[in-house]
Amino acid sequence: MGASVLTGAAQAQKDGSAGQPAISGELNTQVQQLYRAGRYAEAAETARRVLALRERQLPPDHGDVGQALVNLAAVEALQRVG
């Protein structure tokens, strides 16, 4: 795990995405707040942004990518029901 984190950090410095993990974390918090407030369309849009950021930053089997997918699926499911 340590090597992949370091490799990701080095790549982030190379491509200028060093601040993106913090940004995706902040956006993920925003998704949760919008979700709780019943603002599903906004939550879904933000969840798509989080997923896109994490897919660019992390390997496809990383847990944060999976969590972003789960969050997006939950919001989109509620959008269809609600």
Contact map, one row per residue, 1 for C-alpha under 8 A:
1111100000000000000000000000000000000000000000000000000000000000000000000000000000
1111110000000000000000000000000000000000000000000000000000000000000000000000000000
1111111000000000000000000000000000000000000000000000000000000000000000000000000000
1111111100000000000000000000000000000000000000000000000000000000000000000000000000
1111111110000000000000000000000000000000000000000000000000000000000000000000000000
0111111111000000000000000000000000000000000000000000000000000000000000000000000000
0011111111100000000000000000000000000000000000000000000000000000000000000000000000
0001111111110000000000000000000000000000000000000000000011000000000000000000000000
0000111111111000010000000000000000000000000000000000000000000000000000000000000000
0000011111111100000000000000000000000000000000000000000000000000000000000000000000
0000001111111110000000000000000000000000000000000000000000000000000000000000000000
0000000111111111110000000000000000000000000000000000000010000000000000000000000000
0000000011111111110000000000000000000000000000000000000000000000000000000000000000
0000000001111111100000000000000000000000000000000000000000000000000000000000000000
0000000000111111110000000000000000000000000000000000000000000000000000000000000000
0000000000011111111000000000000000000000000000000000000000000000000000000000000000
0000000000011111111100000000000000000000000000000000000010000000000000000000000000
0000000010011011111110000000000000000000000000000000000000000000000000000000000000
0000000000000001111111100000000000000000000000000000000000000000000000000000000000
0000000000000000111111110000000000000000000000000000100010000000000000000000000000
0000000000000000011111111000000000000000000000000000010010000000000000000000000000
0000000000000000001111111100000000000000000000000000000000000000000000000000000000
0000000000000000001111111110000000000000000000000000000000000000000000000000000000
0000000000000000000111111111000000000000000000001100110000000000000000000000000000
0000000000000000000011111111100000000000000000000100000000000000000000000000000000
0000000000000000000001111111110000000000000000000000000000000000000000000000000000
0000000000000000000000111111111000000000000001101100000000000000000000000000000000
0000000000000000000000011111111100000000000001100100000000000000000100000000000000
0000000000000000000000001111111110000000000000000000000000000000000000000000000000
0000000000000000000000000111111111000000001001000000000000000000000000000000000000
0000000000000000000000000011111111100000011101100000000000000000000000000000000000
0000000000000000000000000001111111110000001000000000000000000000000000000000000000
0000000000000000000000000000111111111000000000000000000000000000000000000000000000
0000000000000000000000000000011111111111011000000000000000000000000000000000000000
0000000000000000000000000000001111111111001000000000000000000000000000000010000000
0000000000000000000000000000000111111110000000000000000000000000000000000000000000
0000000000000000000000000000000011111110000000000000000000000000000000000000000000
0000000000000000000000000000000001111111000000000000000000000000000000000000000000
0000000000000000000000000000000001111111111000000000000000000000000000000000000000
0000000000000000000000000000000001100111111100000000000000000000000000000011011000
0000000000000000000000000000000000000011111110000000000000000000000000000011001000
0000000000000000000000000000001001000011111111000000000000000000000000000000000000
0000000000000000000000000000011101100011111111100000000000000000000000000010000000
0000000000000000000000000000001000000001111111110000000000000000000000010011000000
0000000000000000000000000000000000000000111111111000000000000000000000000000000000
0000000000000000000000000011011000000000011111111100000000000000000000000000000000
0000000000000000000000000011001000000000001111111110000000000000000100110000000000
0000000000000000000000000000000000000000000111111111000000000000000000010000000000
0000000000000000000000010010000000000000000011111111100000000000000000000000000000
0000000000000000000000011011000000000000000001111111110000000000000100000000000000
0000000000000000000000000000000000000000000000111111111000000000100110010000000000
0000000000000000000000000000000000000000000000011111111100000000000000000000000000
0000000000000000000100010000000000000000000000001111111110000000000000000000000000
0000000000000000000010010000000000000000000000000111111111000001100100000000000000
0000000000000000000000000000000000000000000000000011111111110000100000000000000000
0000000000000000000000000000000000000000000000000001111111000000000000000000000000
0000000100010000100110000000000000000000000000000000111111100000000000000000000000
0000000100000000000000000000000000000000000000000000011111110100100000000000000000
0000000000000000000000000000000000000000000000000000001011111100100000000000000000
0000000000000000000000000000000000000000000000000000001001111100100000000000000000
0000000000000000000000000000000000000000000000000000000000111110110000000000000000
0000000000000000000000000000000000000000000000000000000001111111110000000000000000
0000000000000000000000000000000000000000000000000000000000001111111000000000000000
0000000000000000000000000000000000000000000000000000010000000111111100000000000000
0000000000000000000000000000000000000000000000000010011001111111111110000000000000
0000000000000000000000000000000000000000000000000000000000001111111111000000000000
0000000000000000000000000000000000000000000000000000000000000011111111100000000000
0000000000000000000000000001000000000000000000100110010000000001111111110000000000
0000000000000000000000000000000000000000000000000010000000000000111111111000000000
0000000000000000000000000000000000000000000000000000000000000000011111111100000000
0000000000000000000000000000000000000000000000100000000000000000001111111110000000
0000000000000000000000000000000000000000000100110010000000000000000111111111000000
0000000000000000000000000000000000000000000000000000000000000000000011111111100000
0000000000000000000000000000000000000000000000000000000000000000000001111111110000
0000000000000000000000000000000000100001101100000000000000000000000000111111111000
0000000000000000000000000000000000000001100100000000000000000000000000011111111100
0000000000000000000000000000000000000000000000000000000000000000000000001111111110
0000000000000000000000000000000000000001000000000000000000000000000000000111111111
0000000000000000000000000000000000000001100000000000000000000000000000000011111111
0000000000000000000000000000000000000000000000000000000000000000000000000001111111
0000000000000000000000000000000000000000000000000000000000000000000000000000111111
0000000000000000000000000000000000000000000000000000000000000000000000000000011111
